[in-house]
Amino acid sequence: MVRYLPLLFALLILTGCAPATPTTAVDPYIGERAAMVHEQIAGRGVRDSAVLGALSKVERHRFVPEEYVRTAYADHPLPIGYGQTISQPYIVALMSEALEVKPGDRVLEIGTGSGYQAAVLAEMGLEVYTVEIIPELARQAAAVLDELGYANVHTQNADGYFGWEAHAPYDAIIVTAAPDHLPQALGQQLKEGGRLVIPIGPTGSVQTLWLFEKQNGELTATNLGAVSFVPLTGGKK
């Protein structure tokens, strides 16, 4: 761990997150997290300082099952139960950067999962509304987020296919599971000028990560590359 400490403080200074005074409570994974951000995320082209700062702070090991804690900062997804995963750190960073949000913006997340993506968005200063269809995951994520003090994350156990209309419109929407098309409700709940990032494609094959931007009531799409996500379930009333 010690070998990563100079890297950590350099990264914290770069992202404007350097502590004012040394802390006596040492996070045992602080070096691994710094290396993750430096090598896997900044090293692969993510430049948004808010994203880098958030990923430097959020304790990813708190969002994975105990048996995966030692690999929490590896550059790949991990199982979280119920057929779901916590996304690869680089993909979390890529999608967060693509939103182009600013502190105070209202963001809708579809697919809370472990709660990690919501925590990253919260650390970026956003007001986060996150929806999870699996009751057990919704409860677990809400408990972890509450324990870590993320008061700006609001959780709901519901079918994310239909968004969360009560708090619409949103400055940005992020979807962390793949439908075979863009759900109509999400486009409708996106604010004018807003951005929506979503993987789309069939289960079991390569999917495409899309960025939709809303201008004059219309959505324009940009291909962000190939990805692989668990399927978005639901869509029935």
Secondary structure, DSSP 8 states (H G I E B T S, - for coil): -GGGHHHHHHHHHHTT---SS--SS--TTHHHHHHIIIIIIGGGT---HHHHHHHHHS-GGGGS-GGGGGGTTSSS-EEEETTEEE--HHHHHHHHHHH---TT-EEEEE--TTSHHHHHHHHTT-EEEEEESSHHHHHHHHHHHHHTT-TTEEEEES-GGG--GGG--EEEEEE-SB-SS--HHHHHHEEEEEEEEEEES-TTS-EEEEEEEEETTEEEEEEEEEE---B------
